[in-house]
Amino acid sequence: MASGQGAPRARRTPLQALIYWSLVLGVWGLIFVVAFLAVFASDLPDTSTLYAAKRQPSISYLDRSGALLSVRGSQESPPVDLDQLPPYVPAAFVAIEDRQFYHHFGFNPWGMATAEIWNLTHRGGTLRGGSTITQQLARNLFLTPAQNIRRKAQELILAVWLETKFTKKQILALYLNRVNFGGGAYGIEAAAQRYFNKPAAQLTLGEAALLAATMKGPSRYNPAANSERAAKRATLVLNEMVRMGAITAAQRDEAFTRPVQVSATLASQRAQYFTDWLDGQVRALLGREPTEDMVVETTLDLPIQAAAEQAVRAGVAGHAGQGVQQGALIALDGEGRIRAYVGGANYAESQYDRVSQAERQAGSAFKPFVYLTAMEAGHTPAEAVIDEPIKIGAWEPRNYTGKYLGQITLETALAQSVNTVAARLANEVGTTNVAATAHRLGITSQIQTDPSMALGAVEVSPLEMAQAYDAFANGGRQVRAYAIERIRTGAGKVLYDHGVEPAARPPVIGAPALPEMNEMLRQVVASGTGARAKIAGYDLAGKTGTTSDYRDAWFIGFTGGFVAAVWVGRDDNTPMKRVTGGGAPAEIWRQFMGAALPRLQAQAIPGGMAPPPSEDLIGNLISPAPSDEAPLLPEAPQAPSAPSVRPQASGVPF
């Protein structure tokens, strides 16, 4: 019987279904690849510079007078040839960074997937990366460290491109010659010279493991700064090498018995924290990795820097019995130029930069922003207030002494750092207005506006505090601290010049608030909590700061056109033994300024009733004194004995 319906279609055999869906997936896969390349490959960086670099370029850092601060990178040595290295050197990096290096085509899908699964299931912990050595090389050669999808996609494309252009051996050689080893060492030759005072071709197995260990974090696992952490990581490297068959268990055990001597050269060089801080900025300003030797002209004043390092080191050592573990100091001129920068007491022991990276509670050093807000709202220094118990909501601030002074003036309240008055004042003018004042002057961190902020329950860096106080010192103008004046090639071609940028320094403190504040801050030094910072013959002002339980202590002080901020404390944020801002920080500040001020032709502080200037105070602070008046560099500290690092089977260094 005829039917209006067509004959049923025959079902595909399993083989036909497999072919059909393979073709469908192949077409869609091709479409995805084309779209992927169209989106992310359209603005890939120029890869031609890869062939131009014959060695790791150097960056020479000069102080403001042209004196050499340091050189980062290699000035003389060409990139090492992989054949010149002992076989265990490249093997150490492959073992810990990319075990499948010789078996993938630029990326490892399984490694990327497992890393993502780990990151999703361990939120809040240490993130894992799934990048291969080839991907890391692509990022180092051509891309920025930005964490975004575009950068990761381009990294993937460039990794595949590198695999098509070079052999595995060439890729590994490029990687070893370009990667950052911390301490300003880029490339394995520079790292071997910096940490072990020897060429890379002479590295021992233990030294190679230590250098490979730094790849997890060049600062965190730096063998000169963090020997214990580096040794534990090096132990893992050696164990992985045994697992891969790159070395025998006997060779690993022999490495455990030979302590590695790390060079103390890092500790004897000046301005290392400063140069570390600038290193990333230079590359950011250039927009790429240098392909030729560079010269960076900085704002640092080397004699003043030496005085700052000596003051911090002596101050921390002198108060070690009170639990002072670390200190930091930064000094700016009235234009925001950084003249001294000390990120810690000993660079060889710790490379963590406490000037720009550490955010600590400001304590009473934050009170000038409260008082400035009040002065701008119509209060005056001579205004009478009552120092008495106060309750704001559930908060009851108390004075450091536990006593109350009764009727006093606002000037006395600031000079004696009276907590109750500052708390009442901030509550009256509004904590949001106080936060706005601090941000206007130069604080960049987020500021919480709970009532406790009036007493400095705000986390800031010494860099921010110096930047904000500079407005008091320079006549009320806002500054942004900076350290790079000019970047040029070795041949003299200027690539960056700070001087050609528009000088955006708007006024942020006007009259009568500026002279009122500066007169009150003078009294802090003249007769208040900052009396230990006093230096005869100079017009000085400032403010102390001490946080609860003595976890942080500050002194930020200034003269006309020059400000310095000092912080002391402990990296683990545990309390010190009754260390206040008027103690160790004020003493460090006085020692530093006592050495720095004679080198400068200082101005009186803008506004207020300055003391009669001596001949030393006449002139312009920005200009250095004549060379015959400038003190010689303080004697360089004796370099500490070289730290010794020994990977051990237990993972704990000796």
Stockholm file with secondary structure:
# STOCKHOLM 1.0

chainA/1-654         MASGQGAPRARRTPLQALIYWSLVLGVWGLIFVVAFLAVFASDLPDTSTLYAAKRQPSISYLDRSGALLSVRGSQESPPVDLDQLPPYVPAAFVAIEDRQFYHHFGFNPWGMATAEIWNLTHRGGTLRGGSTITQQLARNLFLTPAQNIRRKAQELILAVWLETKFTKKQILALYLNRVNFGGGAYGIEAAAQRYFNKPAAQLTLGEAALLAATMKGPSRYNPAANSERAAKRATLVLNEMVRMGAITAAQRDEAFTRPVQVSATLASQRAQYFTDWLDGQVRALLGREPTEDMVVETTLDLPIQAAAEQAVRAGVAGHAGQGVQQGALIALDGEGRIRAYVGGANYAESQYDRVSQAERQAGSAFKPFVYLTAMEAGHTPAEAVIDEPIKIGAWEPRNYTGKYLGQITLETALAQSVNTVAARLANEVGTTNVAATAHRLGITSQIQTDPSMALGAVEVSPLEMAQAYDAFANGGRQVRAYAIERIRTGAGKVLYDHGVEPAARPPVIGAPALPEMNEMLRQVVASGTGARAKIAGYDLAGKTGTTSDYRDAWFIGFTGGFVAAVWVGRDDNTPMKRVTGGGAPAEIWRQFMGAALPRLQAQAIPGGMAPPPSEDLIGNLISPAPSDEAPLLPEAPQAPSAPSVRPQASGVPF
#=GR chainA/1-654 SS CCCSSCCCCCCCCHHHHHHHHHHHHHHHHHHHHHHHHHHHSTTCCCCTHHHHCSSCCCEEEECTTSCEEEEESCSSCCCCCGGGSCTHHHHHHHHHHCTTGGGSSSCCHHHHHHHHHHHHHSTTSCCCCCCCHHHHHHHHHHCCCCCSHHHHHHHHHHHHHHHHHSCHHHHHHHHHHHSBCSTTCBSHHHHHHHHHSSCGGGCCHHHHHHHHHGGGCTTTTCTTTCHHHHHHHHHHHHHHHHHHTSSCHHHHHHHHTSCEECCSHHHHSTTHHHHHHHHHHHHHHHTSCCSSCEEEEECCCHHHHHHHHHHHHHHHHHTGGGTCCEEEEEEEETTCBEEEEECCSCTTTCCCCTTTTCCEECGGGGHHHHHHHHHHTTCCTTCEEEECCCCBTTBCCCCTTSCCCEEEEHHHHHHTTCHHHHHHHHHHHCHHHHHHHHHHHTCCSCCCCSGGGGGTCCEECHHHHHHHHHHHHTTSBCCCCBCEEEEEETTCCEEEEGGGSCCCCCBCCCTTHHHHHHHHHHHHHHHSTTGGGCCTTSCCEEEEEECGGGCEEEEEEEEBTEEEEEEEECTTCCCCSSCCTTTHHHHHHHHHHHHHGGGBCCBCCSSSCCCCCCGGGCSCTTSBCCTTTSCCCCCCCCCCCCCEECCCTTSCCC
#=GC SS_cons         CCCSSCCCCCCCCHHHHHHHHHHHHHHHHHHHHHHHHHHHSTTCCCCTHHHHCSSCCCEEEECTTSCEEEEESCSSCCCCCGGGSCTHHHHHHHHHHCTTGGGSSSCCHHHHHHHHHHHHHSTTSCCCCCCCHHHHHHHHHHCCCCCSHHHHHHHHHHHHHHHHHSCHHHHHHHHHHHSBCSTTCBSHHHHHHHHHSSCGGGCCHHHHHHHHHGGGCTTTTCTTTCHHHHHHHHHHHHHHHHHHTSSCHHHHHHHHTSCEECCSHHHHSTTHHHHHHHHHHHHHHHTSCCSSCEEEEECCCHHHHHHHHHHHHHHHHHTGGGTCCEEEEEEEETTCBEEEEECCSCTTTCCCCTTTTCCEECGGGGHHHHHHHHHHTTCCTTCEEEECCCCBTTBCCCCTTSCCCEEEEHHHHHHTTCHHHHHHHHHHHCHHHHHHHHHHHTCCSCCCCSGGGGGTCCEECHHHHHHHHHHHHTTSBCCCCBCEEEEEETTCCEEEEGGGSCCCCCBCCCTTHHHHHHHHHHHHHHHSTTGGGCCTTSCCEEEEEECGGGCEEEEEEEEBTEEEEEEEECTTCCCCSSCCTTTHHHHHHHHHHHHHGGGBCCBCCSSSCCCCCCGGGCSCTTSBCCTTTSCCCCCCCCCCCCCEECCCTTSCCC
//
